[in-house]
Amino acid sequence: MLMTGVFLLLLALAIGGLGWLLRQRMGLPHGEVLDEDMSGAGSSPPLYASRYRLIGRPDYLIRRGKTILPVEVKTAPAPHHPHPSHVMQLMAYCLLVEETFSLRPPYGWIRYRDRSFRVEYTPERREELLRVLASMRRDLERGEAHRQHNAPSRCRACGFRTICEESLA
């Protein structure tokens, strides 16, 4: 009985250590991984903010104490500064965390292949996100939403490719 307890304790420590090593290697912030969507089949439903008509699922949700932090993982090498579109995507996840859990995250993380950026979730960035969302909705309502790239690979990965009149794929 004692040997079984010792074995289970050692196994739990090994599994915890493996999780810590994986988070270090991935460049994730310290904390408990609440949800992970790297495979595209997350264990939880997407986050939803009905008053903003916004839905999404960050690649990771990390709990640090009473704080829940979204993490977005990009496979490309890191630029000097995070791309503005990636920052807005992360701000959308911060807003979704705020609405879903009634906890305002102070920041989130963007993890590129070789570097991570901590991005503050400020009131100014939140307001910028709301302006961007409103602008996007106006463009969609007017039928003025257009493709903003010339990359067939992006089109192939897009969920709207089957109905998009400007698809390159």
C-alpha positions, 0 to 999 in steps of 0.5 A: 500500500505504501509503495503504491502511494509512493509510486503514484506520488512520483508519477504525479510529480513526473507528469507535473514536471513534464507539463512544466517542461512543455510550457517552458519549451512552448514559451507559455506563461507559468500557470495552470493550462485551463484549455488548449486548442492547438489541435483545433479540437479544444476540450471546451466550447468556444468563448462567446460574448453575446453583447459584442456578437463575438466568438473565438477560442484562444490557443491556450487559456492559462490561470495564474492565481485569480487571473485567466490569460489568453495565449495565441500561438503563431508558427511564423518567426517573430517580427520586431513587434507583434503584427497589429492584426495579431494584437487585435486578435489577442485583444478579442480573446481578452474581451472574450475572457472578460465577458465569459469569466467576469475577470478582466485579464491585464494582458495576454501573450502572443507566442511566435516560433522563436519569441513571445510578446506580453501584450497589455489589455489596456482600456485604449486597446479595448476601445480600439478593438470595439471600433475595429469590430464596428467597422468590420460589421459596417463593411459586411453590412454594406457588402464592402468586405474585401480580401486584404492579401494575395496569398493563396495559402491564406485563402486555402486555410480560410473558413469562408473560402467556399463562399468568398467571391475573391478567393485565391484558392 
